[in-house]
Amino acid sequence: MNKFKQALVTTGAFLAFAGIGYVANDDTVSANTPRVDMIDVSNHNGAMTTPEFTYMRNNYGLKAVTTKISEGIGFHDWTAKGNIASAKQSGVYINGYHYLHATTVAGAIQEADYAVNMAKADGLPVGAVLAVDIENQNQIAMGRAMQPVAKAFENEVARYGGYRSTTYTGGSGISVSPDGEKAWIAQYPYVPTADMKHYSTEHAWQWTSNQRFASSLGRFDANILYDNFFTAGTDKDAVVPNVTPTKPVKPAVNHDTSAIKKFKNAGNHFTAYKSFRVDKIAYVNGMWQAINFDMAGGKDANWTTNGIPLAMLDNITRGNYRATQVGDTVKFKAGYNHGTIDRYDNSSNGTGIVEGRYGMIWYNANSLLNK
């Protein structure tokens, strides 16, 4: 939970964090990088969904999610409640964290009580972790003098809320973590590799803030876990979908649809000639998006998989300098109106296209084919 996770911090503040062991990199997980056992999320990542967490679990081995709950005594993260519900449904462990402002024991207790109240309202299970995030420069400068403050927060969330706790901080700020306790440490090597086990005596090591997933927009903090601290206490709440049947089931064979065959015969290239109507519009996942039911394959469209960012579209009805509304006619901008199809789904007649930084968007093959 680096600079992106604090509601009030500016981008420029990140330069200061580099001095306490936060080093930015730009990697994506592979066999050559550390594991992605856990991600931590906040309003920076937008409202996360069950399919996103399920995808991470199935394809990256995700075990746990830690979502921002609160900050100080007046900021409640609006994404926490939904993230907790989505993580439970996806079958991963769910935890929370609080961004601490306090530098005194009394202040830490006050913030802990606020964090617990927000966590309870959001549905964070008793027994989960509610970590304390310590990364303000004035706190780091206190060094070991911050340990009683961190300890006061941890003890209070246990007493008042029934939550377990630990301290999150940067590698150069580890002295703020109470002596004799395991912590959660962030430190980003320029070239992370799978054989790295930094801070292996702690609960967890956050090795990047730039992890990307095909299922989701933006960047995420990725962590490797060294014990079961973040994967305990919420078992009873985890719902694991897609359980393997006890009896073998012969997989269905889904043959290519006629539209998919045409795309494959054309070398997977496409040109989106047709304009279309905006049937729905919403601010989702940190951006304004539109949905056209035909392009999405029906009215059960999903914002994460079928939503088209307005930044990809030209508004034919009112031009690009007025707000797009439901009912407007739009078309793909140059650069997005042609390219290569990256994936197919025969069962839904779907075509998946990686739209640059917006990630994979799924379209109905018939509608994309129409001129």
C-alpha positions as CSV (number, residue, x, y, z in Angstrom):
1,M,0.0,0.0,0.0
2,N,2.4,2.6,-1.3
3,K,1.6,6.2,-2.2
4,F,-1.5,5.2,-4.2
5,K,-3.2,3.9,-1.1
6,Q,-3.2,7.1,1.0
7,A,-6.3,9.1,0.2
8,L,-4.7,12.4,0.9
9,V,-1.1,12.1,-0.4
10,T,0.0,13.6,-3.7
11,T,2.0,11.9,-6.4
12,G,5.0,14.0,-5.5
13,A,5.1,12.4,-2.1
14,F,6.3,9.1,-3.7
15,L,9.7,10.6,-4.2
16,A,10.1,10.9,-0.5
17,F,9.1,7.3,0.1
18,A,11.9,6.2,-2.2
19,G,14.2,7.1,0.6
20,I,12.7,4.5,3.0
21,G,13.0,1.6,0.7
22,Y,10.2,2.0,-1.8
23,V,11.7,1.5,-5.3
24,A,9.3,1.5,-8.3
25,N,9.5,-1.1,-11.0
26,D,7.4,-2.1,-14.0
27,D,7.1,-5.8,-14.0
28,T,4.4,-8.4,-14.5
29,V,4.4,-11.7,-12.7
30,S,5.9,-14.7,-14.5
31,A,7.8,-17.9,-13.6
32,N,10.8,-15.6,-13.1
33,T,9.2,-13.3,-10.5
34,P,8.2,-13.8,-6.9
35,R,4.8,-15.3,-6.2
36,V,1.6,-13.3,-6.0
37,D,0.2,-14.8,-2.8
38,M,-1.6,-11.6,-1.8
39,I,-2.6,-8.3,-3.3
40,D,-3.7,-5.2,-1.3
41,V,-6.3,-2.9,-2.8
42,S,-8.0,0.4,-2.1
43,N,-10.0,3.1,-3.8
44,H,-7.1,3.6,-6.2
45,N,-8.0,0.2,-7.7
46,G,-11.7,1.0,-8.0
47,A,-14.5,-1.4,-7.0
48,M,-13.1,-4.9,-7.4
49,T,-15.4,-7.7,-8.5
50,T,-15.7,-11.4,-7.7
51,P,-14.7,-12.5,-11.3
52,E,-11.5,-10.4,-11.0
53,F,-10.4,-12.0,-7.7
54,T,-11.5,-15.4,-9.0
55,Y,-9.4,-14.9,-12.1
56,M,-6.4,-14.0,-10.0
57,R,-6.9,-17.0,-7.8
58,N,-7.2,-19.4,-10.7
59,N,-4.5,-18.0,-12.9
60,Y,-1.9,-16.4,-10.5
61,G,-2.4,-18.5,-7.4
62,L,-3.8,-15.6,-5.3
63,K,-4.5,-16.7,-1.7
64,A,-5.5,-13.5,0.1
65,V,-6.6,-9.9,-0.4
66,T,-6.1,-7.0,2.0
67,T,-8.3,-4.0,1.4
68,K,-8.0,-0.5,2.8
69,I,-10.6,0.1,5.4
70,S,-9.9,3.6,6.7
71,E,-7.4,6.4,7.4
72,G,-7.0,8.7,10.3
73,I,-10.3,9.3,12.1
74,G,-12.4,10.6,9.2
75,F,-11.7,8.7,6.0
76,H,-13.6,5.5,5.2
77,D,-12.6,3.8,2.0
78,W,-15.8,3.5,-0.1
79,T,-14.5,0.3,-1.9
80,A,-13.9,-1.7,1.3
81,K,-17.4,-3.2,1.7
82,G,-17.7,-4.4,-1.9
83,N,-14.1,-5.7,-1.9
84,I,-14.7,-7.8,1.2
85,A,-17.9,-9.3,-0.3
86,S,-16.2,-10.0,-3.6
87,A,-13.1,-11.6,-2.0
88,K,-15.3,-13.9,0.1
89,Q,-17.3,-15.0,-2.9
90,S,-14.1,-15.7,-4.9
91,G,-12.8,-18.1,-2.3
92,V,-9.7,-16.0,-1.1
93,Y,-8.9,-14.9,2.4
94,I,-9.9,-11.3,3.2
95,N,-8.1,-8.9,5.5
96,G,-8.0,-5.1,6.0
97,Y,-5.6,-2.3,6.8
98,H,-5.8,1.2,8.2
99,Y,-3.5,4.1,7.2
100,L,-2.3,5.6,10.5
101,H,-1.8,9.3,11.0
102,A,-1.1,9.2,14.8
103,T,2.3,9.6,16.4
104,T,1.0,9.1,20.0
105,V,-0.4,6.1,21.8
106,A,-3.7,8.0,22.6
107,G,-4.0,8.9,18.9
108,A,-3.4,5.3,17.8
109,I,-6.1,4.0,20.1
110,Q,-8.5,6.6,18.8
111,E,-7.7,5.6,15.2
112,A,-7.9,1.9,16.0
113,D,-11.5,2.3,17.4
114,Y,-12.5,4.2,14.3
115,A,-10.9,1.5,12.1
116,V,-12.7,-1.3,13.9
117,N,-16.1,0.5,13.6
118,M,-15.6,0.9,9.9
119,A,-14.3,-2.7,9.5
120,K,-17.4,-4.1,11.3
121,A,-19.7,-2.0,9.1
122,D,-17.9,-3.3,6.0
123,G,-18.3,-7.0,7.1
124,L,-14.6,-7.8,7.8
125,P,-14.8,-11.2,9.6
126,V,-13.7,-11.4,13.2
127,G,-10.3,-13.1,13.3
128,A,-9.1,-11.5,10.1
129,V,-6.1,-9.2,10.0
130,L,-6.5,-5.4,10.4
131,A,-3.0,-4.2,9.8
132,V,-1.6,-0.7,10.7
133,D,0.0,1.1,7.8
134,I,2.9,3.3,8.9
135,E,4.6,5.2,6.2
136,N,4.3,9.0,6.8
137,Q,7.8,10.6,6.9
138,N,7.3,12.1,10.4
139,Q,6.4,8.6,11.7
140,I,9.4,6.9,10.0
141,A,11.7,9.6,11.4
142,M,10.6,8.6,14.9
143,G,12.2,5.2,14.4
144,R,11.8,3.0,17.5
145,A,9.8,5.7,19.3
146,M,6.9,4.7,17.0
147,Q,6.9,1.1,18.3
148,P,4.6,1.9,21.3
149,V,2.2,3.7,18.9
150,A,2.1,0.7,16.5
151,K,1.6,-1.6,19.5
152,A,-1.2,0.4,20.9
153,F,-3.1,0.2,17.6
154,E,-2.5,-3.5,17.3
155,N,-3.6,-4.2,20.9
156,E,-6.7,-2.0,20.6
157,V,-8.1,-3.7,17.4
158,A,-7.6,-7.0,19.1
159,R,-9.4,-5.9,22.3
160,Y,-12.1,-3.9,20.7
161,G,-12.7,-5.7,17.4
162,G,-11.4,-9.2,17.8
163,Y,-9.0,-8.7,14.9
164,R,-5.4,-9.7,14.5
165,S,-2.8,-7.1,13.5
166,T,0.7,-6.4,12.3
167,T,2.6,-3.4,11.1
168,Y,3.1,-2.5,7.4
169,T,6.0,-0.2,6.5
170,G,8.9,0.2,4.1
171,G,12.2,-1.7,4.4
172,S,14.1,1.3,5.7
173,G,11.4,2.0,8.2
174,I,11.3,-1.4,9.8
175,S,12.4,0.0,13.1
176,V,8.9,1.3,13.7
177,S,7.6,-2.3,13.9
178,P,7.4,-3.5,17.5
179,D,10.3,-5.6,18.6
180,G,9.7,-9.3,18.7
181,E,6.8,-9.2,16.1
182,K,6.8,-10.2,12.5
183,A,5.8,-7.4,10.1
184,W,4.7,-6.8,6.6
185,I,7.5,-5.1,4.6
186,A,7.5,-3.3,1.3
187,Q,10.7,-3.0,-0.7
188,Y,10.8,-3.1,-4.5
189,P,13.9,-4.4,-6.3
190,Y,14.5,-3.1,-9.8
191,V,14.6,-6.6,-11.1
192,P,12.6,-9.0,-8.9
193,T,13.3,-12.7,-9.4
194,A,11.6,-15.9,-8.3
195,D,14.5,-16.9,-6.0
196,M,14.3,-13.7,-4.0
197,K,13.0,-14.1,-0.5
198,H,13.5,-10.7,1.0
199,Y,12.4,-10.2,4.6
200,S,11.6,-13.9,4.9
201,T,11.6,-13.7,8.7
202,E,8.5,-11.5,8.5
203,H,4.9,-12.3,7.6
204,A,5.0,-10.9,4.1
205,W,7.1,-9.1,1.6
206,Q,5.5,-6.6,-0.9
207,W,7.8,-6.9,-3.9
208,T,6.1,-4.6,-6.4
209,S,3.5,-1.9,-6.8
210,N,3.2,-2.4,-10.6
211,Q,1.6,-5.8,-10.9
212,R,-0.9,-6.1,-13.8
213,F,-3.6,-8.7,-14.3
214,A,-5.4,-9.5,-17.6
215,S,-8.7,-9.4,-15.7
216,S,-8.3,-5.9,-14.3
217,L,-7.4,-2.4,-15.0
218,G,-4.5,-0.5,-13.5
219,R,-1.7,-1.7,-11.2
220,F,-1.6,-3.6,-8.0
221,D,0.7,-4.2,-5.0
222,A,1.8,-7.9,-5.1
223,N,3.0,-9.7,-2.0
224,I,4.7,-13.0,-1.2
225,L,3.6,-14.7,2.1
226,Y,6.0,-16.5,4.4
227,D,3.4,-18.0,6.8
228,N,-0.3,-18.4,7.3
229,F,-0.9,-15.1,9.1
230,F,-2.9,-13.5,6.3
231,T,-4.6,-16.8,5.4
232,A,-6.1,-17.7,8.8
233,G,-9.2,-16.6,10.7
234,T,-11.5,-16.2,7.7
235,D,-11.9,-19.8,6.6
236,K,-15.5,-20.1,7.7
237,D,-16.4,-17.1,5.4
238,A,-14.6,-18.3,2.3
239,V,-16.9,-19.6,-0.4
240,V,-15.0,-21.6,-3.1
241,P,-16.9,-21.6,-6.4
242,N,-16.3,-24.0,-9.2
243,V,-15.6,-27.0,-7.0
244,T,-14.2,-30.0,-8.9
245,P,-17.0,-32.6,-9.3
246,T,-16.5,-35.9,-7.4
247,K,-17.2,-37.8,-10.7
248,P,-15.3,-37.0,-13.9
249,V,-17.3,-35.0,-16.3
250,K,-16.5,-35.1,-20.0
251,P,-15.7,-31.6,-21.1
252,A,-18.1,-30.1,-23.7
253,V,-16.7,-29.4,-27.1
254,N,-17.6,-26.0,-28.3
255,H,-17.0,-25.6,-32.0
256,D,-16.2,-22.3,-33.5
257,T,-19.2,-20.1,-34.4
258,S,-19.5,-18.9,-37.9
259,A,-18.5,-15.4,-36.9
260,I,-15.4,-16.7,-35.1
261,K,-14.5,-18.8,-38.1
262,K,-14.6,-15.6,-40.3
263,F,-12.2,-13.8,-37.9
264,K,-9.8,-16.7,-37.8
265,N,-9.9,-17.0,-41.6
266,A,-8.9,-13.3,-41.7
267,G,-5.9,-14.0,-39.6
268,N,-7.6,-12.8,-36.4
269,H,-7.7,-9.2,-37.7
270,F,-10.8,-7.0,-37.3
271,T,-12.0,-3.6,-38.4
272,A,-14.9,-2.1,-36.3
273,Y,-16.8,-0.2,-39.0
274,K,-20.2,0.1,-37.3
275,S,-21.4,2.9,-35.0
276,F,-23.5,1.9,-32.1
277,R,-25.8,3.2,-29.4
278,V,-24.9,3.8,-25.8
279,D,-27.3,1.7,-23.8
280,K,-25.7,2.1,-20.4
281,I,-23.1,4.5,-19.0
282,A,-21.4,4.6,-15.6
283,Y,-18.2,5.5,-13.7
284,V,-16.8,2.1,-13.0
285,N,-13.2,0.9,-12.2
286,G,-11.9,4.5,-12.1
287,M,-13.3,5.6,-15.5
288,W,-16.4,6.5,-17.5
289,Q,-17.5,3.5,-19.5
290,A,-20.3,2.7,-22.0
291,I,-22.1,-0.6,-22.8
292,N,-24.0,-1.5,-25.9
293,F,-26.1,-4.6,-25.4
294,D,-25.4,-5.9,-28.9
295,M,-21.7,-5.4,-28.7
296,A,-21.7,-7.0,-25.2
297,G,-23.8,-10.0,-26.3
298,G,-26.9,-9.2,-24.2
299,K,-28.3,-7.2,-21.3
300,D,-26.4,-9.2,-18.7
301,A,-23.3,-7.3,-19.7
302,N,-20.5,-6.9,-17.1
303,W,-18.7,-3.6,-16.6
304,T,-15.4,-5.2,-16.0
305,T,-15.5,-7.5,-19.1
306,N,-17.7,-5.6,-21.5
307,G,-17.5,-1.9,-20.5
308,I,-15.9,0.2,-23.2
309,P,-14.0,3.3,-21.8
310,L,-15.4,6.5,-23.3
311,A,-11.8,7.5,-24.0
312,M,-11.9,4.9,-26.8
313,L,-15.0,6.3,-28.4
314,D,-15.9,9.3,-30.6
315,N,-19.4,10.7,-29.9
316,I,-21.2,11.1,-33.2
317,T,-24.4,12.6,-31.6
318,R,-22.8,15.5,-29.7
319,G,-19.1,15.5,-30.4
320,N,-16.3,14.8,-27.9
321,Y,-16.5,18.0,-26.0
322,R,-19.9,17.4,-24.3
323,A,-20.8,14.7,-21.8
324,T,-21.8,11.4,-23.5
325,Q,-25.3,10.2,-22.5
326,V,-27.5,7.1,-22.8
327,G,-29.0,7.1,-26.3
328,D,-26.0,8.8,-28.0
329,T,-24.4,7.2,-31.1
330,V,-20.7,6.5,-30.8
331,K,-18.0,4.7,-32.8
332,F,-14.4,3.5,-32.0
333,K,-11.7,6.1,-32.3
334,A,-8.8,5.6,-34.8
335,G,-6.4,3.3,-33.2
336,Y,-9.2,1.3,-31.5
337,N,-11.2,0.6,-34.6
338,H,-8.9,-2.1,-36.0
339,G,-6.4,-4.6,-34.8
340,T,-6.0,-8.2,-33.8
341,I,-8.3,-10.4,-31.7
342,D,-6.4,-11.9,-28.8
343,R,-8.9,-14.5,-27.5
344,Y,-12.1,-16.3,-28.4
345,D,-14.8,-17.9,-26.4
346,N,-16.8,-20.3,-28.5
347,S,-19.6,-20.9,-25.9
348,S,-20.5,-17.2,-25.8
349,N,-19.5,-16.3,-29.4
350,G,-17.1,-13.9,-27.7
351,T,-14.0,-12.1,-29.0
352,G,-11.5,-10.7,-26.5
353,I,-9.3,-7.8,-27.5
354,V,-6.6,-6.3,-25.3
355,E,-7.3,-2.6,-25.6
356,G,-3.9,-1.2,-24.6
357,R,-3.8,0.0,-21.0
358,Y,-7.5,-0.8,-20.5
359,G,-6.9,-4.5,-20.7
360,M,-9.0,-7.2,-22.2
361,I,-12.5,-6.2,-23.4
362,W,-15.0,-8.8,-24.7
363,Y,-17.3,-8.2,-27.6
364,N,-19.9,-10.3,-29.3
365,A,-18.4,-11.6,-32.5
366,N,-21.4,-11.0,-34.7
367,S,-21.7,-7.4,-33.7
368,L,-18.0,-6.7,-34.1
369,L,-18.2,-8.3,-37.6
370,N,-21.1,-6.2,-38.7
371,K,-20.4,-3.4,-41.2
